[in-house]
Amino acid sequence: MLDRIEKLMNEVKGVCDNIAHDLRTPLTRLRAQLYRIQQQSAHDSTHATQIAQVISEADTLMARFRGLLRISELEDRQRRSAFVEVELRPLLQELHDFYLPLAEEDQITLILDLHETLPTLVGDRALLFEALTNLLGNAIKFTPGGGIVKVSAYPAAGGTTPCIEVQDSGPGIPVAERAAVFQRFYRSEAGTEQSGFGLGLSVVAAIVNLHGFTLQIGTSEYGGASLLLECRTVNTLA
């Protein structure tokens, strides 16, 4: 029974991936046509706003399809053959430097707290950076001005497994929703559309699963969200 369920789930996933691939080209053409119409109607204020809204909706659809295709790509386990040793300290310093101007613009205090001893990871550096930018970007996005976002890294108990934690002073993630936020197309029960919060976290989940890491959601020391990434190391690579 479990094998049959897994087979059906894989078939459904395959259909979704095929749909995303097939619709990407016509959506791109539609967006291009809308842009041309917008340029031709630049002096028609009656329709300019409506055309801009339709283009925005088309951009949202295209972003979702790109996200689906990205997740499908990340679920290909053959990418593990390209894994290398990754030094965590320079990776997180680069992440901090990348987002510091955005945090300062929003009057958010961005803290980087790195333990003096950090084990070396095994993985795809570019993918790890992508996952962390998604987590940190969301933390900054949902933290109000004057708030705090903290990125920390430290060895777990035993000292062989590094943990990366992103904490913020935003509204947090409700306990009832924490198990579902990494699912494709998930929407908050509040019914609000939060750009970059749905498929973006699905991409993070795919990267985490590809590396054999674990990701836990909790409450931060500032009362907001805490996302704790526990990573495998050189010595624990299977």
Secondary structure, DSSP 8 states (H G I E B T S, - for coil): -HHHHHHHHHHHHHHHHHHHHHHHHHHHHHHHHHHHHHHHTTT-HHHHHHHHHHHHHHHHHHHHHHHHHHHHHHT-GGGGGG-EEE-HHHHHHHHHHHHHHHHHHTT-EEEEEE-S----EEE-HHHHHHHHHHHHHHHHHTS-TT-EEEEEEEE-TTSSSEEEEEEESS----GGGTTTTTSTT---TT----TTTSHHHHHHHHHHHHHT-EEEEEE-TTSSEEEEEE--BTTT--
